[in-house]
Amino acid sequence: MKEFTQRKFYRPYIGPNDPCPPIKVKSYETPPNLYMGFQPPGLPQYTPQEALFSGTLWPALFSPYKKPHEWREEE
């Protein structure tokens, strides 16, 4: 079984008359709050400086953005 990631992959339809070279696998990111039904009380919090750097106060809602070419190398 694959390890859980917030990056999802799909294979788009490639038409026979597409003028451009096809991108065979595309990807997108899903936000962490999608998998958390509600925000439970007492979640750990970042320090104010870490929260400003991360863009969120709660580590459970932090999602680092990786560039698509970095994900392809890991596959």
C-alpha positions as CSV (number, residue, x, y, z in Angstrom):
1,M,0.0,0.0,0.0
2,K,1.3,3.5,-0.9
3,E,2.2,6.0,1.8
4,F,-0.4,8.8,2.3
5,T,0.5,12.1,0.6
6,Q,-1.4,15.3,0.1
7,R,-0.3,15.3,-3.6
8,K,-2.7,13.4,-5.9
9,F,-2.0,12.2,-9.4
10,Y,-4.2,11.6,-12.4
11,R,-3.9,10.7,-16.1
12,P,-5.8,13.1,-18.3
13,Y,-7.3,12.1,-21.6
14,I,-4.9,12.6,-24.5
15,G,-6.8,13.3,-27.8
16,P,-5.4,12.0,-31.1
17,N,-5.4,15.6,-32.5
18,D,-3.8,17.5,-29.6
19,P,-1.3,20.0,-31.1
20,C,1.0,20.0,-28.1
21,P,3.1,17.2,-26.6
22,P,0.9,15.6,-23.9
23,I,1.6,15.7,-20.2
24,K,0.8,12.1,-19.3
25,V,0.5,12.5,-15.6
26,K,-0.7,15.6,-13.8
27,S,-0.8,16.3,-10.1
28,Y,-2.4,18.7,-7.6
29,E,-2.2,19.3,-3.9
30,T,-5.0,18.8,-1.4
31,P,-5.1,20.9,1.8
32,P,-4.5,19.2,5.2
33,N,-7.9,20.6,6.5
34,L,-9.6,18.4,3.9
35,Y,-8.7,15.3,6.0
36,M,-9.6,16.9,9.4
37,G,-13.3,16.9,9.9
38,F,-13.1,19.5,12.7
39,Q,-10.3,21.3,14.5
40,P,-10.0,19.5,17.8
41,P,-9.3,21.6,20.9
42,G,-5.8,21.6,22.4
43,L,-3.9,21.2,19.1
44,P,-0.2,21.9,19.5
45,Q,0.8,25.4,18.3
46,Y,3.9,26.9,16.7
47,T,5.6,29.8,18.4
48,P,4.6,33.2,16.9
49,Q,7.8,33.3,14.8
50,E,7.4,29.8,13.5
51,A,3.7,30.5,12.7
52,L,4.6,33.5,10.6
53,F,7.1,31.5,8.7
54,S,4.7,28.5,8.2
55,G,1.6,30.5,7.5
56,T,-0.4,28.7,10.1
57,L,-0.5,28.5,13.9
58,W,-1.1,24.8,14.0
59,P,1.5,22.2,12.7
60,A,-1.3,19.8,11.8
61,L,-2.5,22.3,9.2
62,F,0.9,23.0,7.7
63,S,1.5,21.8,4.2
64,P,4.8,22.4,2.5
65,Y,4.6,23.1,-1.2
66,K,6.9,21.1,-3.4
67,K,7.4,21.9,-7.1
68,P,6.0,19.3,-9.5
69,H,9.4,18.3,-10.8
70,E,10.5,17.5,-7.2
71,W,7.6,15.1,-6.9
72,R,8.3,13.3,-10.2
73,E,11.9,12.5,-9.0
74,E,10.5,10.7,-5.9
75,E,8.1,8.4,-7.9
